[in-house]
Every structure is written in C-alpha cells, then in structure tokens.
Amino acid sequence: MIDKKKDKSTEKKPVKPKKWIGKVVASMKKKGTIGKFSKEAEKEGESTLEHAEEIKSSPKASTKLKREAKFVINMSKLKKKKK
C-alpha cells in the first residue's frame, strides 16, 4: 500500500510579500510620532543617522530610545537597498 499523505516538510508554502512597513507607518501617524527622532537630531545639530548612531552607543540612553535609534538605522539600510 502506498501512503498518500503528503510530507509537509517537503511542501513549500508560497512566500507572501511582507507589508509590515505600511503598518508601522500607519501606527506612527496615529501616535503622531513621525519626525520625532529627526526633530531631536536637528536640535542637537546632527543628521538623523548620526544622532541614531550616537544614541545606540550611549550607555545612558533609555531602552526605548535605543530601539528608536535602531529602527532609524534599519530604515536607512532599507532605503539604500531600494536605490
């Protein structure tokens, strides 16, 4: 007798494009936090990316601020890949 059950480990599921960035932007708009990090960087007289790198390496920065900085750094990498 032949086992007609398909082996699930060998099946490949179709890969759906992730649209998580749209959800993130919508959430930021709802909270009113779009441009918050850029304004902080402008007050310090730095570019947004420079400010993010400085915060990321600062031991005194809060966890929340470090996460925001990491997000800025990651988004800059995505922007570079698109070009």
C-alpha positions as CSV (number, residue, x, y, z in Angstrom):
1,M,0.0,0.0,0.0
2,I,1.3,3.5,-0.9
3,D,1.0,6.2,1.7
4,K,-0.9,9.0,0.0
5,K,-0.3,11.5,2.8
6,K,1.9,14.4,1.6
7,D,5.0,15.0,3.6
8,K,4.5,18.6,5.0
9,S,8.3,19.1,5.4
10,T,8.9,18.9,1.7
11,E,6.0,21.1,0.7
12,K,6.8,24.7,0.0
13,K,4.4,27.4,1.0
14,P,4.1,30.4,-1.3
15,V,6.0,33.4,0.1
16,K,3.8,36.4,0.6
17,P,5.5,39.8,0.4
18,K,5.6,41.4,3.8
19,K,3.9,44.7,4.1
20,W,4.8,45.4,7.7
21,I,6.3,48.8,7.0
22,G,2.9,50.1,6.0
23,K,1.5,49.0,9.3
24,V,4.4,50.7,11.1
25,V,3.9,54.0,9.3
26,A,0.2,53.9,10.0
27,S,0.8,53.3,13.6
28,M,3.4,56.2,13.7
29,K,0.9,58.5,12.1
30,K,-1.8,57.5,14.6
31,K,0.5,58.2,17.5
32,G,1.8,61.4,15.9
33,T,5.5,60.3,16.2
34,I,6.5,60.7,12.6
35,G,9.5,63.0,12.5
36,K,10.1,62.9,16.3
37,F,13.5,61.5,16.0
38,S,14.5,63.8,13.2
39,K,13.5,66.8,15.3
40,E,15.6,65.6,18.2
41,A,18.6,65.2,15.9
42,E,18.0,68.7,14.4
43,K,18.1,70.2,17.9
44,E,21.4,68.5,18.6
45,G,22.8,69.8,15.2
46,E,23.3,66.3,13.8
47,S,21.9,64.3,10.9
48,T,19.3,61.7,11.9
49,L,21.6,58.8,11.2
50,E,24.5,60.4,13.2
51,H,22.1,61.0,16.1
52,A,20.9,57.4,16.0
53,E,24.5,56.0,16.0
54,E,25.3,58.2,19.0
55,I,22.3,57.1,21.0
56,K,22.9,53.5,20.1
57,S,26.4,53.6,21.6
58,S,25.4,55.7,24.6
59,P,25.2,53.7,27.9
60,K,23.0,56.3,29.5
61,A,20.2,56.2,26.8
62,S,17.0,54.5,27.7
63,T,16.0,51.2,26.1
64,K,13.1,52.9,24.3
65,L,15.4,55.5,22.8
66,K,17.9,52.8,21.7
67,R,15.1,50.9,20.0
68,E,14.0,54.0,18.1
69,A,17.6,54.6,17.1
70,K,18.0,51.0,15.8
71,F,14.7,51.5,13.8
72,V,16.2,54.6,12.2
73,I,19.4,52.8,11.3
74,N,17.5,49.8,9.8
75,M,15.2,52.1,7.8
76,S,18.2,53.9,6.4
77,K,19.6,50.5,5.2
78,L,16.3,49.7,3.5
79,K,16.3,53.0,1.7
80,K,19.9,52.3,0.5
81,K,18.9,48.9,-0.9
82,K,16.0,50.4,-2.8
83,K,18.2,52.7,-4.8
